[in-house]
Amino acid sequence: MILTADSTVAAQTNRRRTGNGWNTSFIGKNRNTLKPGEAPPDANIVYPMAFLVEKDPAAIVKPHFHSADQYQVIVQGGGRLGVHDVATVSVHYTDSYSAYGPIVAAGEGISWFTLRNAWDPGAQYMPAERRQLREARARFQHREATCGPLSPLTEAELAALTGVEGSAVIEEGKDGLGTWRYAVNAGGVARGPDPASGGGQFWLVSAGTAHVPGGALLPMNSCVFVAPDDAAMAMTAGPLGADLLCMQFPKQARD
């Protein structure tokens, strides 16, 4: 179940103003795109969700948590996420029922991808939902992992590449959680970790262009989802090379 989302197409067709800033759906449905009366997806199955959030300068998102594991990837602007200063490209991961925040946008605003491998109905804000969070502690651990900022490679840096360089930026844990960065020369192939080692992967094109086997060329800020039962991803860089991130979720017992 490899899913791809072209950032240019998403921006032209799915960008919507909400009461909480701009939201652009890339993969799957979310609370902003679920139709009235439509039943949400089963929370116990692998269900990829990817959307881009854009906030105005000085915007504040209050501390909260979600019922699904989540990556957030800052792709434009900067600010602060909890105790972390963030900028392009910062990666932030939280387990389900792990409170984080606030998110505070700096003077240029802030934009980030929200990436999940399971359905989530929306933010549960603190301190109002503190009791729910405490009750969840018996079943869910609190975990947070971060890296960056990882400044995207420039066109000159991509052009200078002569091969493929890959390394972990969040070291893989026993349950499969991990994040890798690949700098790929034009026409080179980045081969990712076995998806079966985790709970699904999102790939993000941070700079340049790339494509999945048999797929169209994807521009910057496009994303790809690889399910746990898919073969290991082989992303091929376009004629300008590519700067890629692979973010793998931990394994999770599902009903």
Salt bridges, closest charged atoms under 4 A:
GLU38 OE2 - LYS29 NZ 2.36
GLU54 OE2 - ARG15 NE 2.86
ASP56 OD2 - ARG17 NH2 3.77
ASP95 OD2 - ARG143 NE 2.98
ASP120 OD2 - HIS66 ND1 2.80
ASP120 OD2 - ARG116 NH1 3.76
GLU135 OE2 - ARG131 NE 3.20
GLU144 OE2 - HIS84 NE2 3.55
GLU144 OE2 - HIS92 NE2 2.56
ASP175 OD2 - ARG143 NH2 2.76
ASP243 OD2 - ARG181 NH2 2.80
